[in-house]
């Protein structure tokens, strides 16, 4: 399946997809957030991925990596995650970060290691998701992961 860059017209549909798979919906329309989707033959979103760069461009927050339940276990998640990581690296990032409380083993298979959530927040203080987590206190409940690129 091809990766399609998310356009403004896709955001509402992507938001609904991410709601169904229980991922963060905030900041999808922010210019600093780079997102891609994959669609099935019927045109429905079956996968998403993305990242947000730090202001200095050295750090990338990987986000919105999701696969529709009926497409899981076929390697789709790894392809989506690798696409975001590669695109972040092409954009100049030298370190990737992410939050994930449920998918640690998945991210470890891709080379991520456990990281300090406060270090993540310090590296990406302007990232929409980081700001939201800090403001709401959710940061203290999050699990951070990181990987050198």
N, C-alpha and C positions, 0 to 999 in steps of 0.2 A: 504494500500500500504506500502511496506517495504521501509525503508530508506537505500540508498546505499551511501557508502562513495565515494566522488568524487576522482577519480584517474586522473593521468596526461592525459590519453586518453579521459577523459570526459570534460576537461576544455573548449575546443573550442565549444562544443555543449552547455555547460552551459552558456558560454559567449553569444551565440546567443539567448538563452532563456531569459537571464537577459536583453539583449538589447530590446527584444520584449516587456518586461514588464516594461521597463524604469527604471532599477536599475543600480547602480554603477558597472562597469566592472573591475575596477582596482584592482590589487593584488590577483586575483583569484588563481594564481599559486604559491603564497608565501607560504613557509613551515609553517608559523605561522597561516595561515588561514585554519580552519577546516570546510569542506563543505560536505553536503549531498544532494542527489536528490531523487525524487520519479519519477517513470516512469509508464506510462499507459501500458495496455496489448500489445500495438503496439510498445513499446520500446521508445516512445517519453517522454522527460522530461515534467512533469506537475507540479512539485513543487521543490523548493530548499530552503535551510536554512544553516546557518553557524554562526561561531563566530571567533574572533581573541583575544587571550589572551594578556594582558599587560606583560611586561618583568618580573614583580614580581609575575605574575599569579593570582593576586587578582581581577583584572578587566577584563571583557569580553565585546568586542564590538560585539553585535549581528548584523549580516548582511546577505544580499542576501536571505531574507525571501520573497518568491514569489510563487504565485499560478497562473497557466494558467487560463485565463478568464473563460473558460468553466467549471472549477472546483471550482469556488468561491462560497461563501455562503453556503457551505456544511460542514464548520468546518475545512477544510484542512489547512487554514492559521494558525489557532490556534494550530493544531497538529504540524505543521512545526516549529512554533515559540517555542513551549514548548520543542520540541526535542533539539533545539539549546541551550535553557536555561538550560535544564537538563544536557546536555553534558558539558556545560561550568562549571556548578556547580560541576559535577563529576571530572572535571579537576582542581578544587581548587578555582575557582572564587567565590568571596563573593558579587560582585556587577556586574550587567549587565547594559550596556549602549547601545544606538543606536541613529541613526539619522533618522528622518522621518518627512517630511514636509506635507505629504498627509494622513498619516494613524494614527494620534494621537488617535482617538476614539478606533481603533482596539487595540493599545498597552495599552491604559488605561484599557480596559476590562481584560487584562492579568496582571494588577497590576503595570504597569509602570506609573511614574509621570513625569511631566515636569522637565527638568534639565537644568543647565547652560552649554551651548556648550563649553565654555572655561574650565569649570571644567572637562568635558568629555575629551577635548584635553589634559589637564594636567594629567589625570589618564591614558591615552592611547597614549602618544606622539609618540610612535614608530609604532602604528598601521598604516598600509598602507593607509587606507581610511582617517585617521586623517591627516597624512602628506600631502596627496594630497589636502585635503580641505584647510589646512593652506597655502600651497604653492600657490594655485590658488585663494585664497580669498573667496572661496565658504563657508568656515566655518561661515562667517558672515551672510549667508543666510539660514543656516541650523537650524533645530529645534531638540533639544536633549531631550532624555527621559532616565530614569534610574529606577532601581529596585534593592533593596537588595535581595540577594539570600540566 
